[in-house]
Amino acid sequence: MGRPTKSSEGMPVRSLMEETFWNLLREKSFNQISVSEIVRRVGCNRTTFYYYFDNIEDMTKRVIEEAVPADIPALAEACFEGALSFVELDDRSRTSIERLCLVIGKGGTPELIDQVKRALKAAWIEKFDLDCRQLDVSCVLEFMAGGVVGILGHVGSGADDRSLDQCMRAVSSVFSKPAVAFAREKRVGAISPSPW
């Protein structure tokens, strides 16, 4: 069978399945989402789903990796250095962050939260060319990813009316330049004594 490329509306089938996944996650918890429901809503068959994904977990891993905005490390760096007075995100990045809030929020699971943390750490490792085999780098990456997940969970919970921008300003005013200085010092090939 050839690769199914587009739905009758002209949208790529894979994209349609991924959008359907996010819409379902707005309605229910991850554990309640099934391949059957995705293909029913999309109007395709299970074979089409399995052409693109091994299972629902594989699909989720991929959409989470794609939901981490590519500009987040650069924005965080600028914010930490005081170059931004507020977080400037385009619509695509805002949508990505809203989706991460869905994964981290009440519809998610501990496994999904761990996937988000791994994706965030991978983005920072790539941005700063970090060697995460170093104990101090590994610990700081874990701390930073946990902090971002905490902020996204807080914003996504709707517990109060503070925006993502307000939360990021508060964090950057306390945890600012030292985080970026540490990352730059720990780049692969950088020579510096380890504080550990």
TIVO-2410 file (N, C-alpha, C; in nm, 3 decimals):
# residues 196
REC num residu      c1      c2      c3 atome chaine
REC   1      M   0.085  -0.117   0.000     N      A
REC   1      M   0.000   0.000   0.000    CA      A
REC   1      M   0.089   0.123   0.000     C      A
REC   2      G   0.054   0.223  -0.082     N      A
REC   2      G   0.129   0.347  -0.086    CA      A
REC   2      G   0.105   0.432   0.038     C      A
REC   3      R   0.194   0.527   0.058     N      A
REC   3      R   0.183   0.614   0.175    CA      A
REC   3      R   0.063   0.707   0.162     C      A
REC   4      P  -0.028   0.707   0.261     N      A
REC   4      P  -0.141   0.799   0.257    CA      A
REC   4      P  -0.090   0.940   0.287     C      A
REC   5      T  -0.107   1.033   0.194     N      A
REC   5      T  -0.046   1.164   0.212    CA      A
REC   5      T  -0.142   1.273   0.255     C      A
REC   6      K  -0.266   1.271   0.208     N      A
REC   6      K  -0.357   1.380   0.241    CA      A
REC   6      K  -0.497   1.329   0.268     C      A
REC   7      S  -0.567   1.404   0.351     N      A
REC   7      S  -0.708   1.375   0.375    CA      A
REC   7      S  -0.787   1.436   0.261     C      A
REC   8      S  -0.918   1.413   0.262     N      A
REC   8      S  -1.002   1.470   0.157    CA      A
REC   8      S  -1.002   1.623   0.162     C      A
REC   9      E  -0.968   1.682   0.278     N      A
REC   9      E  -0.962   1.827   0.291    CA      A
REC   9      E  -0.827   1.882   0.246     C      A
REC  10      G  -0.732   1.797   0.210     N      A
REC  10      G  -0.602   1.842   0.165    CA      A
REC  10      G  -0.496   1.852   0.273     C      A
REC  11      M  -0.533   1.830   0.400     N      A
REC  11      M  -0.436   1.835   0.509    CA      A
REC  11      M  -0.363   1.700   0.516     C      A
REC  12      P  -0.231   1.702   0.535     N      A
REC  12      P  -0.161   1.574   0.548    CA      A
REC  12      P  -0.223   1.488   0.660     C      A
REC  13      V  -0.241   1.361   0.632     N      A
REC  13      V  -0.308   1.271   0.727    CA      A
REC  13      V  -0.234   1.266   0.860     C      A
REC  14      R  -0.103   1.260   0.854     N      A
REC  14      R  -0.025   1.256   0.979    CA      A
REC  14      R  -0.055   1.380   1.062     C      A
REC  15      S  -0.054   1.497   1.000     N      A
REC  15      S  -0.084   1.621   1.073    CA      A
REC  15      S  -0.225   1.619   1.129     C      A
REC  16      L  -0.317   1.566   1.053     N      A
REC  16      L  -0.455   1.557   1.099    CA      A
REC  16      L  -0.467   1.465   1.221     C      A
REC  17      M  -0.393   1.354   1.220     N      A
REC  17      M  -0.394   1.264   1.335    CA      A
REC  17      M  -0.332   1.333   1.457     C      A
REC  18      E  -0.224   1.407   1.436     N      A
REC  18      E  -0.159   1.476   1.547    CA      A
REC  18      E  -0.250   1.585   1.605     C      A
REC  19      E  -0.316   1.662   1.519     N      A
REC  19      E  -0.411   1.765   1.567    CA      A
REC  19      E  -0.525   1.700   1.643     C      A
REC  20      T  -0.571   1.587   1.595     N      A
REC  20      T  -0.679   1.514   1.663    CA      A
REC  20      T  -0.632   1.469   1.801     C      A
REC  21      F  -0.508   1.421   1.812     N      A
REC  21      F  -0.453   1.383   1.941    CA      A
REC  21      F  -0.459   1.501   2.038     C      A
REC  22      W  -0.411   1.620   1.994     N      A
REC  22      W  -0.410   1.737   2.082    CA      A
REC  22      W  -0.552   1.778   2.121     C      A
REC  23      N  -0.645   1.770   2.026     N      A
REC  23      N  -0.784   1.803   2.059    CA      A
REC  23      N  -0.841   1.706   2.161     C      A
REC  24      L  -0.810   1.579   2.147     N      A
REC  24      L  -0.856   1.480   2.245    CA      A
REC  24      L  -0.795   1.505   2.383     C      A
REC  25      L  -0.669   1.544   2.386     N      A
REC  25      L  -0.603   1.570   2.514    CA      A
REC  25      L  -0.665   1.692   2.584     C      A
REC  26      R  -0.724   1.782   2.508     N      A
REC  26      R  -0.797   1.893   2.570    CA      A
REC  26      R  -0.926   1.844   2.636     C      A
REC  27      E  -0.979   1.734   2.585     N      A
REC  27      E  -1.108   1.681   2.633    CA      A
REC  27      E  -1.094   1.578   2.743     C      A
REC  28      K  -0.985   1.502   2.741     N      A
REC  28      K  -0.972   1.390   2.834    CA      A
REC  28      K  -0.828   1.363   2.867     C      A
REC  29      S  -0.805   1.272   2.961     N      A
REC  29      S  -0.668   1.239   3.000    CA      A
REC  29      S  -0.604   1.150   2.894     C      A
REC  30      F  -0.471   1.149   2.896     N      A
REC  30      F  -0.396   1.070   2.799    CA      A
REC  30      F  -0.437   0.923   2.802     C      A
REC  31      N  -0.458   0.868   2.921     N      A
REC  31      N  -0.492   0.726   2.934    CA      A
REC  31      N  -0.625   0.690   2.871     C      A
REC  32      Q  -0.707   0.789   2.840     N      A
REC  32      Q  -0.838   0.765   2.778    CA      A
REC  32      Q  -0.835   0.777   2.626     C      A
REC  33      I  -0.720   0.814   2.570     N      A
REC  33      I  -0.708   0.832   2.425    CA      A
REC  33      I  -0.664   0.701   2.362     C      A
REC  34      S  -0.731   0.663   2.254     N      A
REC  34      S  -0.698   0.537   2.187    CA      A
REC  34      S  -0.673   0.560   2.038     C      A
REC  35      V  -0.601   0.467   1.978     N      A
REC  35      V  -0.580   0.470   1.834    CA      A
REC  35      V  -0.715   0.466   1.764     C      A
REC  36      S  -0.805   0.382   1.812     N      A
REC  36      S  -0.938   0.369   1.749    CA      A
REC  36      S  -1.010   0.503   1.743     C      A
REC  37      E  -1.003   0.580   1.851     N      A
REC  37      E  -1.072   0.708   1.853    CA      A
REC  37      E  -1.006   0.808   1.758     C      A
REC  38      I  -0.875   0.806   1.751     N      A
REC  38      I  -0.804   0.897   1.660    CA      A
REC  38      I  -0.842   0.867   1.516     C      A
REC  39      V  -0.834   0.740   1.476     N      A
REC  39      V  -0.864   0.708   1.335    CA      A
REC  39      V  -1.012   0.730   1.303     C      A
REC  40      R  -1.099   0.709   1.400     N      A
REC  40      R  -1.241   0.733   1.377    CA      A
REC  40      R  -1.266   0.881   1.351     C      A
REC  41      R  -1.206   0.966   1.433     N      A
REC  41      R  -1.226   1.110   1.416    CA      A
REC  41      R  -1.160   1.164   1.288     C      A
REC  42      V  -1.047   1.106   1.252     N      A
REC  42      V  -0.978   1.150   1.131    CA      A
REC  42      V  -1.048   1.097   1.006     C      A
REC  43      G  -1.108   0.978   1.019     N      A
REC  43      G  -1.174   0.918   0.903    CA      A
REC  43      G  -1.079   0.834   0.821     C      A
REC  44      C  -0.983   0.773   0.887     N      A
REC  44      C  -0.890   0.683   0.819    CA      A
REC  44      C  -0.894   0.548   0.891     C      A
REC  45      N  -0.813   0.455   0.848     N      A
REC  45      N  -0.811   0.324   0.915    CA      A
REC  45      N  -0.686   0.308   1.001     C      A
REC  46      R  -0.686   0.203   1.079     N      A
REC  46      R  -0.574   0.178   1.171    CA      A
REC  46      R  -0.443   0.156   1.095     C      A
REC  47      T  -0.450   0.099   0.976     N      A
REC  47      T  -0.330   0.077   0.896    CA      A
REC  47      T  -0.262   0.210   0.866     C      A
REC  48      T  -0.342   0.312   0.839     N      A
REC  48      T  -0.286   0.445   0.813    CA      A
REC  48      T  -0.214   0.496   0.938     C      A
REC  49      F  -0.277   0.479   1.054     N      A
REC  49      F  -0.212   0.521   1.178    CA      A
REC  49      F  -0.079   0.449   1.194     C      A
REC  50      Y  -0.080   0.317   1.177     N      A
REC  50      Y   0.042   0.238   1.199    CA      A
REC  50      Y   0.145   0.258   1.089     C      A
REC  51      Y   0.107   0.319   0.979     N      A
REC  51      Y   0.205   0.356   0.877    CA      A
REC  51      Y   0.300   0.462   0.935     C      A
REC  52      Y   0.245   0.554   1.013     N      A
REC  52      Y   0.321   0.666   1.067    CA      A
REC  52      Y   0.377   0.641   1.207     C      A
REC  53      F   0.304   0.565   1.289     N      A
REC  53      F   0.341   0.549   1.430    CA      A
REC  53      F   0.335   0.401   1.469     C      A
REC  54      D   0.422   0.362   1.561     N      A
REC  54      D   0.422   0.224   1.611    CA      A
REC  54      D   0.303   0.198   1.701     C      A
REC  55      N   0.267   0.297   1.783     N      A
REC  55      N   0.157   0.286   1.877    CA      A
REC  55      N   0.127   0.426   1.931     C      A
REC  56      I   0.035   0.437   2.022     N      A
REC  56      I  -0.002   0.568   2.076    CA      A
REC  56      I   0.114   0.631   2.153     C      A
REC  57      E   0.194   0.550   2.219     N      A
REC  57      E   0.310   0.602   2.292    CA      A
REC  57      E   0.413   0.660   2.197     C      A
REC  58      D   0.436   0.594   2.083     N      A
REC  58      D   0.529   0.644   1.983    CA      A
REC  58      D   0.480   0.778   1.928     C      A
REC  59      M   0.351   0.786   1.898     N      A
REC  59      M   0.294   0.911   1.850    CA      A
REC  59      M   0.313   1.022   1.953     C      A
REC  60      T   0.286   0.991   2.079     N      A
REC  60      T   0.297   1.089   2.186    CA      A
REC  60      T   0.440   1.137   2.200     C      A
REC  61      K   0.536   1.047   2.195     N      A
REC  61      K   0.677   1.085   2.205    CA      A
REC  61      K   0.713   1.183   2.093     C      A
REC  62      R   0.668   1.154   1.974     N      A
REC  62      R   0.700   1.242   1.861    CA      A
REC  62      R   0.634   1.379   1.872     C      A
REC  63      V   0.506   1.382   1.911     N      A
REC  63      V   0.438   1.512   1.918    CA      A
REC  63      V   0.493   1.596   2.034     C      A
REC  64      I   0.537   1.531   2.141     N      A
REC  64      I   0.598   1.607   2.251    CA      A
REC  64      I   0.730   1.668   2.205     C      A
REC  65      E   0.813   1.590   2.136     N      A
REC  65      E   0.940   1.643   2.086    CA      A
REC  65      E   0.916   1.761   1.992     C      A
REC  66      E   0.813   1.751   1.910     N      A
REC  66      E   0.780   1.859   1.816    CA      A
REC  66      E   0.717   1.978   1.887     C      A
REC  67      A   0.662   1.958   2.006     N      A
REC  67      A   0.595   2.066   2.078    CA      A
REC  67      A   0.692   2.154   2.156     C      A
REC  68      V   0.815   2.111   2.175     N      A
REC  68      V   0.913   2.197   2.243    CA      A
REC  68      V   0.957   2.302   2.142     C      A
REC  69      P   0.918   2.428   2.164     N      A
REC  69      P   0.951   2.533   2.065    CA      A
REC  69      P   1.101   2.544   2.044     C      A
REC  70      A   1.141   2.552   1.919     N      A
REC  70      A   1.283   2.560   1.886    CA      A
REC  70      A   1.348   2.685   1.942     C      A
REC  71      D   1.269   2.791   1.961     N      A
REC  71      D   1.327   2.917   2.008    CA      A
REC  71      D   1.332   2.928   2.160     C      A
REC  72      I   1.284   2.828   2.232     N      A
REC  72      I   1.283   2.837   2.379    CA      A
REC  72      I   1.424   2.852   2.437     C      A
REC  73      P   1.525   2.773   2.396     N      A
REC  73      P   1.658   2.794   2.455    CA      A
REC  73      P   1.712   2.934   2.428     C      A
REC  74      A   1.692   2.986   2.306     N      A
REC  74      A   1.742   3.120   2.274    CA      A
REC  74      A   1.667   3.226   2.354     C      A
REC  75      L   1.535   3.210   2.366     N      A
REC  75      L   1.457   3.305   2.446    CA      A
REC  75      L   1.498   3.301   2.593     C      A
REC  76      A   1.518   3.180   2.643     N      A
REC  76      A   1.560   3.167   2.784    CA      A
REC  76      A   1.696   3.232   2.804     C      A
REC  77      E   1.786   3.211   2.710     N      A
REC  77      E   1.919   3.271   2.722    CA      A
REC  77      E   1.909   3.424   2.723     C      A
REC  78      A   1.831   3.481   2.631     N      A
REC  78      A   1.816   3.627   2.626    CA      A
REC  78      A   1.750   3.679   2.753     C      A
REC  79      C   1.651   3.605   2.801     N      A
REC  79      C   1.580   3.646   2.922    CA      A
REC  79      C   1.675   3.640   3.042     C      A
REC  80      F   1.752   3.532   3.053     N      A
REC  80      F   1.844   3.517   3.165    CA      A
REC  80      F   1.953   3.625   3.163     C      A
REC  81      E   1.990   3.670   3.044     N      A
REC  81      E   2.093   3.773   3.034    CA      A
REC  81      E   2.037   3.913   3.050     C      A
REC  82      G   1.905   3.924   3.065     N      A
REC  82      G   1.843   4.055   3.081    CA      A
REC  82      G   1.818   4.126   2.950     C      A
REC  83      A   1.833   4.056   2.837     N      A
REC  83      A   1.811   4.118   2.706    CA      A
REC  83      A   1.662   4.130   2.674     C      A
REC  84      L   1.579   4.058   2.744     N      A
REC  84      L   1.434   4.067   2.723    CA      A
REC  84      L   1.368   4.114   2.850     C      A
REC  85      S   1.276   4.205   2.837     N      A
REC  85      S   1.199   4.245   2.954    CA      A
REC  85      S   1.072   4.162   2.966     C      A
REC  86      F   1.037   4.093   2.859     N      A
REC  86      F   0.924   4.001   2.862    CA      A
REC  86      F   0.948   3.895   2.755     C      A
REC  87      V   0.877   3.784   2.766     N      A
REC  87      V   0.894   3.674   2.673    CA      A
REC  87      V   0.815   3.703   2.546     C      A
REC  88      E   0.884   3.708   2.434     N      A
REC  88      E   0.818   3.732   2.306    CA      A
REC  88      E   0.810   3.600   2.230     C      A
REC  89      L   0.689   3.546   2.222     N      A
REC  89      L   0.669   3.421   2.151    CA      A
REC  89      L   0.573   3.443   2.035     C      A
REC  90      D   0.604   3.381   1.921     N      A
REC  90      D   0.510   3.389   1.811    CA      A
REC  90      D   0.394   3.292   1.836     C      A
REC  91      D   0.294   3.296   1.749     N      A
REC  91      D   0.175   3.213   1.768    CA      A
REC  91      D   0.209   3.064   1.770     C      A
REC  92      R   0.302   3.023   1.686     N      A
REC  92      R   0.340   2.881   1.681    CA      A
REC  92      R   0.402   2.836   1.813     C      A
REC  93      S   0.491   2.919   1.867     N      A
REC  93      S   0.555   2.885   1.995    CA      A
REC  93      S   0.454   2.885   2.109     C      A
REC  94      R   0.363   2.982   2.107     N      A
REC  94      R   0.259   2.984   2.211    CA      A
REC  94      R   0.173   2.859   2.205     C      A
REC  95      T   0.137   2.817   2.084     N      A
REC  95      T   0.059   2.694   2.068    CA      A
REC  95      T   0.137   2.575   2.122     C      A
REC  96      S   0.267   2.571   2.091     N      A
REC  96      S   0.350   2.461   2.141    CA      A
REC  96      S   0.352   2.459   2.294     C      A
REC  97      I   0.366   2.576   2.355     N      A
REC  97      I   0.369   2.582   2.501    CA      A
REC  97      I   0.234   2.542   2.560     C      A
REC  98      E   0.125   2.585   2.497     N      A
REC  98      E  -0.007   2.544   2.544    CA      A
REC  98      E  -0.021   2.392   2.537     C      A
REC  99      R   0.035   2.332   2.434     N      A
REC  99      R   0.029   2.186   2.421    CA      A
REC  99      R   0.113   2.118   2.529     C      A
REC 100      L   0.229   2.175   2.559     N      A
REC 100      L   0.309   2.119   2.668    CA      A
REC 100      L   0.234   2.128   2.800     C      A
REC 101      C   0.161   2.237   2.820     N      A
REC 101      C   0.079   2.250   2.941    CA      A
REC 101      C  -0.027   2.141   2.948     C      A
REC 102      L  -0.084   2.102   2.834     N      A
REC 102      L  -0.181   1.992   2.831    CA      A
REC 102      L  -0.116   1.861   2.876     C      A
REC 103      V   0.005   1.836   2.826     N      A
REC 103      V   0.076   1.713   2.859    CA      A
REC 103      V   0.113   1.709   3.007     C      A
REC 104      I   0.151   1.826   3.060     N      A
REC 104      I   0.196   1.833   3.198    CA      A
REC 104      I   0.078   1.842   3.294     C      A
REC 105      G  -0.032   1.896   3.246     N      A
REC 105      G  -0.149   1.920   3.330    CA      A
REC 105      G  -0.224   1.795   3.368     C      A
REC 106      K  -0.350   1.815   3.401     N      A
REC 106      K  -0.432   1.708   3.455    CA      A
REC 106      K  -0.453   1.591   3.360     C      A
REC 107      G  -0.434   1.614   3.229     N      A
REC 107      G  -0.453   1.505   3.133    CA      A
REC 107      G  -0.330   1.419   3.113     C      A
REC 108      G  -0.219   1.460   3.170     N      A
REC 108      G  -0.094   1.390   3.147    CA      A
REC 108      G  -0.067   1.279   3.247     C      A
REC 109      T   0.050   1.221   3.233     N      A
REC 109      T   0.094   1.114   3.322    CA      A
REC 109      T   0.239   1.144   3.362     C      A
REC 110      P   0.289   1.080   3.467     N      A
REC 110      P   0.431   1.099   3.501    CA      A
REC 110      P   0.526   1.066   3.385     C      A
REC 111      E   0.491   0.967   3.306     N      A
REC 111      E   0.575   0.930   3.191    CA      A
REC 111      E   0.578   1.042   3.089     C      A
REC 112      L   0.463   1.108   3.065     N      A
REC 112      L   0.460   1.218   2.969    CA      A
REC 112      L   0.541   1.337   3.021     C      A
REC 113      I   0.531   1.363   3.148     N      A
REC 113      I   0.608   1.473   3.208    CA      A
REC 113      I   0.757   1.445   3.193     C      A
REC 114      D   0.798   1.320   3.214     N      A
REC 114      D   0.939   1.283   3.193    CA      A
REC 114      D   0.980   1.303   3.048     C      A
REC 115      Q   0.891   1.274   2.953     N      A
REC 115      Q   0.921   1.296   2.812    CA      A
REC 115      Q   0.944   1.444   2.784     C      A
REC 116      V   0.861   1.529   2.843     N      A
REC 116      V   0.877   1.673   2.824    CA      A
REC 116      V   1.012   1.717   2.882     C      A
REC 117      K   1.045   1.669   3.001     N      A
REC 117      K   1.173   1.705   3.062    CA      A
REC 117      K   1.289   1.660   2.975     C      A
REC 118      R   1.283   1.539   2.922     N      A
REC 118      R   1.391   1.490   2.836    CA      A
REC 118      R   1.404   1.576   2.710     C      A
REC 119      A   1.290   1.616   2.652     N      A
REC 119      A   1.293   1.699   2.532    CA      A
REC 119      A   1.352   1.837   2.562     C      A
REC 120      L   1.318   1.895   2.677     N      A
REC 120      L   1.375   2.024   2.716    CA      A
REC 120      L   1.526   2.012   2.737     C      A
REC 121      K   1.569   1.907   2.806     N      A
REC 121      K   1.712   1.888   2.829    CA      A
REC 121      K   1.786   1.870   2.697     C      A
REC 122      A   1.727   1.795   2.605     N      A
REC 122      A   1.790   1.775   2.474    CA      A
REC 122      A   1.806   1.908   2.400     C      A
REC 123      A   1.706   1.995   2.411     N      A
REC 123      A   1.714   2.127   2.345    CA      A
REC 123      A   1.829   2.209   2.404     C      A
REC 124      W   1.844   2.207   2.537     N      A
REC 124      W   1.952   2.282   2.601    CA      A
REC 124      W   2.088   2.222   2.569     C      A
REC 125      I   2.097   2.089   2.567     N      A
REC 125      I   2.223   2.023   2.535    CA      A
REC 125      I   2.268   2.065   2.395     C      A
REC 126      E   2.172   2.066   2.302     N      A
REC 126      E   2.207   2.107   2.165    CA      A
REC 126      E   2.242   2.255   2.158     C      A
REC 127      K   2.163   2.340   2.221     N      A
REC 127      K   2.186   2.486   2.216    CA      A
REC 127      K   2.322   2.523   2.273     C      A
REC 128      F   2.357   2.467   2.388     N      A
REC 128      F   2.480   2.505   2.456    CA      A
REC 128      F   2.593   2.406   2.436     C      A
REC 129      D   2.570   2.299   2.358     N      A
REC 129      D   2.672   2.198   2.332    CA      A
REC 129      D   2.729   2.144   2.463     C      A
REC 130      L   2.637   2.095   2.547     N      A
REC 130      L   2.675   2.050   2.682    CA      A
REC 130      L   2.709   1.901   2.684     C      A
REC 131      D   2.799   1.867   2.773     N      A
REC 131      D   2.833   1.727   2.799    CA      A
REC 131      D   2.760   1.685   2.926     C      A
REC 132      C   2.646   1.619   2.909     N      A
REC 132      C   2.563   1.586   3.026    CA      A
REC 132      C   2.618   1.467   3.105     C      A
REC 133      R   2.734   1.414   3.064     N      A
REC 133      R   2.797   1.308   3.144    CA      A
REC 133      R   2.863   1.365   3.268     C      A
REC 134      Q   2.884   1.497   3.269     N      A
REC 134      Q   2.941   1.563   3.387    CA      A
REC 134      Q   2.831   1.574   3.493     C      A
REC 135      L   2.863   1.536   3.615     N      A
REC 135      L   2.763   1.535   3.721    CA      A
REC 135      L   2.698   1.671   3.742     C      A
REC 136      D   2.777   1.777   3.747     N      A
REC 136      D   2.719   1.909   3.772    CA      A
REC 136      D   2.628   1.953   3.657     C      A
REC 137      V   2.667   1.923   3.533     N      A
REC 137      V   2.583   1.958   3.418    CA      A
REC 137      V   2.452   1.880   3.424     C      A
REC 138      S   2.463   1.752   3.452     N      A
REC 138      S   2.344   1.668   3.460    CA      A
REC 138      S   2.247   1.718   3.567     C      A
REC 139      C   2.300   1.755   3.682     N      A
REC 139      C   2.216   1.804   3.792    CA      A
REC 139      C   2.149   1.937   3.757     C      A
REC 140      V   2.224   2.028   3.697     N      A
REC 140      V   2.168   2.158   3.660    CA      A
REC 140      V   2.062   2.141   3.552     C      A
REC 141      L   2.087   2.056   3.453     N      A
REC 141      L   1.986   2.031   3.349    CA      A
REC 141      L   1.857   1.974   3.410     C      A
REC 142      E   1.872   1.882   3.503     N      A
REC 142      E   1.754   1.824   3.568    CA      A
REC 142      E   1.677   1.932   3.645     C      A
REC 143      F   1.750   2.017   3.715     N      A
REC 143      F   1.689   2.126   3.792    CA      A
REC 143      F   1.616   2.223   3.700     C      A
REC 144      M   1.681   2.262   3.590     N      A
REC 144      M   1.619   2.358   3.498    CA      A
REC 144      M   1.497   2.299   3.430     C      A
REC 145      A   1.505   2.175   3.385     N      A
REC 145      A   1.390   2.111   3.320    CA      A
REC 145      A   1.275   2.097   3.418     C      A
REC 146      G   1.307   2.059   3.543     N      A
REC 146      G   1.203   2.047   3.644    CA      A
REC 146      G   1.137   2.181   3.673     C      A
REC 147      G   1.216   2.287   3.672     N      A
REC 147      G   1.162   2.420   3.694    CA      A
REC 147      G   1.070   2.466   3.583     C      A
REC 148      V   1.111   2.443   3.459     N      A
REC 148      V   1.025   2.481   3.346    CA      A
REC 148      V   0.897   2.400   3.347     C      A
REC 149      V   0.908   2.271   3.375     N      A
REC 149      V   0.788   2.187   3.383    CA      A
REC 149      V   0.696   2.239   3.494     C      A
REC 150      G   0.755   2.279   3.606     N      A
REC 150      G   0.675   2.334   3.714    CA      A
REC 150      G   0.602   2.461   3.674     C      A
REC 151      I   0.671   2.551   3.603     N      A
REC 151      I   0.608   2.675   3.557    CA      A
REC 151      I   0.497   2.645   3.458     C      A
REC 152      L   0.523   2.557   3.362     N      A
REC 152      L   0.421   2.522   3.263    CA      A
REC 152      L   0.301   2.457   3.330     C      A
REC 153      G   0.326   2.372   3.427     N      A
REC 153      G   0.216   2.310   3.501    CA      A
REC 153      G   0.136   2.412   3.579     C      A
REC 154      H   0.207   2.508   3.639     N      A
REC 154      H   0.139   2.613   3.715    CA      A
REC 154      H   0.053   2.699   3.624     C      A
REC 155      V   0.110   2.743   3.513     N      A
REC 155      V   0.035   2.826   3.418    CA      A
REC 155      V  -0.080   2.746   3.359     C      A
REC 156      G  -0.053   2.621   3.322     N      A
REC 156      G  -0.155   2.537   3.261    CA      A
REC 156      G  -0.268   2.498   3.354     C      A
REC 157      S  -0.242   2.501   3.483     N      A
REC 157      S  -0.347   2.461   3.579    CA      A
REC 157      S  -0.454   2.567   3.594     C      A
REC 158      G  -0.421   2.691   3.556     N      A
REC 158      G  -0.516   2.800   3.573    CA      A
REC 158      G  -0.541   2.834   3.718     C      A
REC 159      A  -0.446   2.796   3.806     N      A
REC 159      A  -0.462   2.820   3.950    CA      A
REC 159      A  -0.472   2.968   3.983     C      A
REC 160      D  -0.407   3.051   3.903     N      A
REC 160      D  -0.423   3.195   3.920    CA      A
REC 160      D  -0.417   3.259   3.782     C      A
REC 161      D  -0.427   3.390   3.776     N      A
REC 161      D  -0.434   3.456   3.646    CA      A
REC 161      D  -0.299   3.509   3.596     C      A
REC 162      R  -0.190   3.465   3.656     N      A
REC 162      R  -0.060   3.509   3.607    CA      A
REC 162      R  -0.028   3.441   3.475     C      A
REC 163      S   0.031   3.516   3.384     N      A
REC 163      S   0.063   3.464   3.251    CA      A
REC 163      S   0.201   3.400   3.251     C      A
REC 164      L   0.230   3.331   3.143     N      A
REC 164      L   0.362   3.273   3.123    CA      A
REC 164      L   0.468   3.384   3.126     C      A
REC 165      D   0.438   3.497   3.061     N      A
REC 165      D   0.532   3.609   3.060    CA      A
REC 165      D   0.566   3.655   3.201     C      A
REC 166      Q   0.465   3.668   3.286     N      A
REC 166      Q   0.487   3.713   3.424    CA      A
REC 166      Q   0.572   3.612   3.501     C      A
REC 167      C   0.543   3.485   3.483     N      A
REC 167      C   0.621   3.381   3.552    CA      A
REC 167      C   0.766   3.382   3.506     C      A
REC 168      M   0.788   3.395   3.375     N      A
REC 168      M   0.925   3.397   3.324    CA      A
REC 168      M   1.001   3.521   3.373     C      A
REC 169      R   0.935   3.635   3.381     N      A
REC 169      R   1.001   3.755   3.434    CA      A
REC 169      R   1.044   3.733   3.578     C      A
REC 170      A   0.955   3.672   3.658     N      A
REC 170      A   0.987   3.648   3.799    CA      A
REC 170      A   1.107   3.555   3.811     C      A
REC 171      V   1.108   3.447   3.733     N      A
REC 171      V   1.219   3.351   3.738    CA      A
REC 171      V   1.348   3.416   3.691     C      A
REC 172      S   1.342   3.493   3.581     N      A
REC 172      S   1.465   3.551   3.527    CA      A
REC 172      S   1.525   3.656   3.619     C      A
REC 173      S   1.440   3.721   3.700     N      A
REC 173      S   1.495   3.821   3.792    CA      A
REC 173      S   1.576   3.758   3.905     C      A
REC 174      V   1.549   3.631   3.934     N      A
REC 174      V   1.620   3.561   4.042    CA      A
REC 174      V   1.728   3.470   3.987     C      A
REC 175      F   1.693   3.393   3.885     N      A
REC 175      F   1.780   3.288   3.831    CA      A
REC 175      F   1.829   3.334   3.694     C      A
REC 176      S   1.903   3.442   3.689     N      A
REC 176      S   1.931   3.505   3.562    CA      A
REC 176      S   2.065   3.465   3.504     C      A
REC 177      K   2.158   3.556   3.501     N      A
REC 177      K   2.285   3.538   3.433    CA      A
REC 177      K   2.365   3.415   3.476     C      A
REC 178      P   2.361   3.374   3.602     N      A
REC 178      P   2.442   3.257   3.640    CA      A
REC 178      P   2.409   3.129   3.563     C      A
REC 179      A   2.282   3.111   3.526     N      A
REC 179      A   2.245   2.989   3.454    CA      A
REC 179      A   2.311   2.984   3.317     C      A
REC 180      V   2.308   3.096   3.244     N      A
REC 180      V   2.370   3.100   3.112    CA      A
REC 180      V   2.522   3.096   3.124     C      A
REC 181      A   2.576   3.164   3.223     N      A
REC 181      A   2.721   3.161   3.243    CA      A
REC 181      A   2.768   3.017   3.270     C      A
REC 182      F   2.693   2.945   3.351     N      A
REC 182      F   2.727   2.805   3.379    CA      A
REC 182      F   2.725   2.723   3.250     C      A
REC 183      A   2.618   2.739   3.170     N      A
REC 183      A   2.606   2.662   3.046    CA      A
REC 183      A   2.721   2.694   2.951     C      A
REC 184      R   2.757   2.819   2.941     N      A
REC 184      R   2.868   2.857   2.852    CA      A
REC 184      R   3.000   2.800   2.901     C      A
REC 185      E   3.018   2.798   3.032     N      A
REC 185      E   3.141   2.745   3.090    CA      A
REC 185      E   3.152   2.595   3.067     C      A
REC 186      K   3.039   2.528   3.059     N      A
REC 186      K   3.038   2.383   3.049    CA      A
REC 186      K   3.024   2.330   2.907     C      A
REC 187      R   3.033   2.418   2.808     N      A
REC 187      R   3.027   2.372   2.669    CA      A
REC 187      R   3.133   2.264   2.647     C      A
REC 188      V   3.103   2.172   2.558     N      A
REC 188      V   3.201   2.070   2.523    CA      A
REC 188      V   3.326   2.142   2.472     C      A
REC 189      G   3.438   2.105   2.526     N      A
REC 189      G   3.564   2.167   2.485    CA      A
REC 189      G   3.605   2.285   2.571     C      A
REC 190      A   3.512   2.337   2.652     N      A
REC 190      A   3.549   2.447   2.741    CA      A
REC 190      A   3.636   2.392   2.853     C      A
REC 191      I   3.738   2.466   2.891     N      A
REC 191      I   3.827   2.420   2.998    CA      A
REC 191      I   3.795   2.500   3.123     C      A
REC 192      S   3.746   2.429   3.223     N      A
REC 192      S   3.718   2.496   3.350    CA      A
REC 192      S   3.715   2.390   3.459     C      A
REC 193      P   3.755   2.427   3.578     N      A
REC 193      P   3.751   2.331   3.688    CA      A
REC 193      P   3.607   2.303   3.729     C      A
REC 194      S   3.577   2.181   3.759     N      A
REC 194      S   3.442   2.146   3.803    CA      A
REC 194      S   3.423   2.185   3.951     C      A
REC 195      P   3.309   2.248   3.981     N      A
REC 195      P   3.285   2.284   4.121    CA      A
REC 195      P   3.247   2.164   4.207     C      A
REC 196      W   3.237   2.048   4.148     N      A
REC 196      W   3.193   1.928   4.224    CA      A
REC 196      W   3.312   1.848   4.256     C      A
***
